[in-house]
């Protein structure tokens, strides 16, 4: 009976990770040696990211309980799963780059904020700029009209000051 409770707890833990994650990526790690897996784990060792090898039955149960029945049916073979609670682009970049240099690693499927992604979609996600870069671009875009407005106001004020200075000079001369 203790074994069943233990398994239920594992499924519950996976379910909580699925609910909290903005990005979940399933990978097939067959063919990677211990050194390569350790390197991948180190690359993914950032706040909000976890890389775990999961038993398929437990992972399937958790997926089904979270409403991902279609994805649960696709879980076969050995799986290592990335759970990212924060920026989805960073882990996607890391795993895509690692898969590019280590051909044995296969990106199978992913879930991005509740939506199914194929392996190709994960690669497309990896090509996006990071969250910080996007925020910087937005701030720069927002600042451009304000800067232009300030320059226009400054030019008008400068013109007004010159006109008033010209009138003052005319009155002093005349």
C-alpha positions in Angstrom: 0.0 0.0 0.0 2.9 2.4 0.7 4.2 1.9 -2.9 0.8 3.0 -4.3 0.8 6.1 -2.1 4.4 6.9 -3.1 3.5 6.6 -6.8 0.4 8.9 -6.2 2.7 11.4 -4.6 5.1 11.3 -7.6 2.2 11.8 -10.0 0.9 14.7 -7.9 4.4 16.3 -7.9 4.7 16.0 -11.7 1.2 17.4 -12.0 2.1 20.5 -9.9 5.2 21.0 -12.0 3.1 20.8 -15.2 0.6 23.4 -13.8 3.3 25.8 -12.7 5.5 25.6 -15.8 5.2 28.0 -18.7 7.3 25.6 -20.9 7.6 21.8 -20.7 9.9 20.1 -23.2 10.1 16.3 -23.6 13.4 14.9 -24.9 14.7 11.5 -25.8 18.2 11.2 -24.3 19.1 7.7 -25.6 22.7 7.7 -26.9 24.0 10.4 -24.6 26.7 9.4 -22.2 26.8 10.5 -18.5 29.2 13.4 -19.3 26.9 14.8 -22.0 23.8 14.5 -19.7 25.8 16.2 -16.9 26.8 19.0 -19.3 23.1 19.5 -20.4 22.0 19.6 -16.7 24.6 22.2 -16.0 23.6 24.3 -19.0 20.0 24.1 -17.8 20.9 25.0 -14.2 19.2 28.4 -14.0 16.5 29.7 -11.7 13.1 28.3 -12.6 14.3 25.5 -14.8 14.4 21.8 -13.9 15.5 18.8 -16.0 14.3 15.4 -14.8 14.1 11.8 -16.1 10.5 10.6 -15.5 8.8 7.2 -15.6 6.5 7.2 -18.6 3.5 5.8 -16.7 3.8 8.5 -14.0 4.3 11.2 -16.6 1.3 10.0 -18.6 -1.0 9.9 -15.6 0.0 13.5 -14.7 -0.5 14.7 -18.2 -4.0 13.1 -18.4 -4.9 14.6 -15.0 -3.8 18.1 -16.4 -6.0 17.6 -19.5 -3.2 16.7 -22.0 -4.6 13.4 -23.1 -3.3 13.8 -26.7 0.2 14.5 -25.5 0.1 11.6 -23.0 -0.6 9.2 -25.9 2.7 10.3 -27.5 4.9 9.6 -24.5 7.0 6.6 -25.4 10.6 5.5 -24.9 12.9 7.1 -22.3 12.0 10.7 -21.5 13.8 13.5 -19.8 11.6 16.5 -19.2 12.5 20.2 -18.9 10.1 22.3 -16.7 10.6 26.0 -17.0 8.6 28.3 -14.7 9.9 31.6 -16.0 11.3 32.6 -19.4 10.4 29.9 -22.0 12.9 31.2 -24.6 16.1 30.5 -22.6 15.6 26.8 -22.0 14.3 26.4 -25.6 17.6 28.0 -26.9 19.7 25.9 -24.5 18.1 22.5 -25.5 18.0 23.4 -29.2 21.7 24.4 -29.2 22.6 21.2 -27.2 20.6 19.1 -29.7 22.4 20.7 -32.6 25.8 19.8 -31.2 24.7 16.4 -29.8 22.7 14.7 -32.5 21.7 11.8 -30.1 19.4 14.1 -28.1 15.9 14.4 -29.7 13.4 17.0 -28.9 10.0 15.3 -29.0 7.2 17.6 -28.0 6.6 20.6 -25.8 3.9 22.4 -24.0 4.0 26.2 -24.0 1.5 27.8 -21.7 -1.0 25.0 -22.2 -0.5 24.7 -26.0 1.1 21.8 -27.8 4.3 22.5 -29.7 6.1 20.2 -32.1 9.9 19.9 -32.1 10.1 22.3 -35.0 8.1 24.9 -33.1 10.5 24.5 -30.2 13.3 25.4 -32.6 11.3 28.4 -33.8 10.8 29.5 -30.2 14.5 29.2 -29.6 15.1 31.7 -32.4 13.1 34.4 -30.6 15.0 37.1 -28.7 15.0 36.6 -24.9 12.4 38.3 -22.7 14.9 40.9 -21.6 15.8 41.7 -25.2 12.1 42.0 -26.1 11.5 44.3 -23.1 14.4 46.5 -24.1 13.1 46.8 -27.7 9.6 47.7 -26.4 11.1 50.4 -24.1 13.2 51.7 -27.0 10.2 51.9 -29.2 8.2 53.7 -26.5 11.0 56.2 -25.9 11.4 57.2 -29.6 8.1 59.2 -29.9 8.8 60.9 -26.5 12.3 61.9 -27.6 11.0 63.2 -30.9 8.2 65.2 -29.1 10.8 66.7 -26.8 13.0 67.7 -29.8 10.0 69.3 -31.5 9.1 71.3 -28.4 12.7 72.3 -27.9 12.9 73.5 -31.6 9.7 75.5 -31.2 10.9 77.1 -28.0 14.3 77.9 -29.6 12.5 79.5 -32.5 10.4 81.6 -30.1 13.5 82.7 -28.1 15.2 83.7 -31.4 12.2 85.7 -32.5 11.9 87.5 -29.2 15.6 88.2 -29.2 15.3 89.6 -32.8 12.4 91.9 -31.6 14.5 93.0 -28.6 17.4 93.9 -30.9 15.1 95.9 -33.3 13.7 97.9 -30.4 17.2 98.6 -29.1 18.5 99.7 -32.5 15.4 101.9 -33.3 
